[in-house]
């Protein structure tokens, strides 16, 4: 986004939604649970990319 260009309403709403989603996630899951989820996601992604050459 250019500094001289004002933010659009859809962009602002998307930012607010992302913030609320992150706050909700941090409220309901422990850091250990989030790390486990991230590790499993990254492991699956590496497996998929290696398996399919993506």
Secondary structure as UniProt FT lines:
FT   TURN            3..4
FT   HELIX           9..28
FT   HELIX           31..52
//
